[in-house]
Amino acid sequence: MKKRNRPFEIFNLSFLDLISCGFGAVVLIILISRTSEDVASGTLEEARELINRMAATEKAISELDTEKRLQYQKIAEQTGAIAALRAKSEGLEDALKKAAKDNEQAKDDVDGLELVEQSLNRITITPATNQTKRDKEVGGIPVDSDYVLFIVDTSGSMQNIWNRVSKEMQNVLSIHPKVKGFQILNDNGIHLISAYNGKWIPDTAGRRKNIFKAFRSWNSASNSSPVEGLRVALKKYANPNISLSIYILGDDYSGSNYNTVIDQLQRLNTNRATGKPLAKIHGIGFISPGATNRFAILMREVTKRNAGTFLALPR
């Protein structure tokens, strides 16, 4: 059998298939290569944006944290200020209550002082002149005693009005027409003239002048309480056989108790045989800088129980 020779064709079906496959492979490689670049590019941009957002978020958190601390600090300061204001308010309320209480006490005392001042405006303690007959009472004060004893508060507040105190004491002596003897003690029971301790100072014009000259420069320790002076006066000078008037001059009372002191003084001043007072106890109240109503409260009751009179002098 004779072999047939076929003509050779370059562009046959197999060759076209091979070329198509190769071309397809090249296209596929190109497509794959471009997709990878786009994906990588997109992912990088998103990462950058995410990092920026994270940084912005951290910055915002830091700012909020700082603001929170500032707010906490302000709250703490405001809480402290509120606590301080509350404490100050409570202190003011306490002070207001105390002031109201003091005002009520002062009002009661002023009412009493006004009544006494009205009586003083009618009849004041003035020196007696040309008296030939002894008066039994001047300005509400009995003046029939033969002996007069002064108990004087020598505290700093009284020293400020010392000339007036001296003048009133001399006026008291003058309203007693005839005094056999007198004596001067301070509220602690200290004698003005120690040489006359336990004795009466004879009442003569010369003695009065010398005694009150010494009185003007007298500066003795004082606790603004006439209790000690009254005890000394009653124990040393009160006697059933003499008529004695005790004058207590002061502007304040520093003691903490009224009733105990009043009862004790009344016992010391009572004549056991007759039950009557051994001495008449009078009080003269002065108004000085810083004076309170405590002296008036004490002396009203003391003089009332001991046949005396309390006079509150005006300024």
HELIX and SHEET records of a PDB file:
HELIX    1   1 LEU A   13  ARG A  122  1                                 110    
HELIX    2   2 GLY A  156  GLN A  159  1                                   4    
HELIX    3   3 TRP A  162  ILE A  175  1                                  14    
HELIX    4   4 SER A  194  TYR A  196  5                                   3    
HELIX    5   5 ALA A  205  ARG A  216  1                                  12    
HELIX    6   6 VAL A  227  TYR A  237  1                                  11    
HELIX    7   7 ASN A  259  LEU A  268  1                                  10    
HELIX    8   8 ARG A  294  ARG A  305  1                                  12    
SHEET    1   A 2 GLU A 137  VAL A 138  0                                        
SHEET    2   A 2 ILE A 141  PRO A 142 -1                                        
SHEET    1   B 6 ILE A 201  PRO A 202  0                                        
SHEET    2   B 6 GLY A 181  ASN A 186 -1                                        
SHEET    3   B 6 TYR A 147  VAL A 152  1                                        
SHEET    4   B 6 LEU A 244  GLY A 250  1                                        
SHEET    5   B 6 ALA A 279  GLY A 285  1                                        
SHEET    6   B 6 PHE A 310  ALA A 312  1                                        
END                                                                             
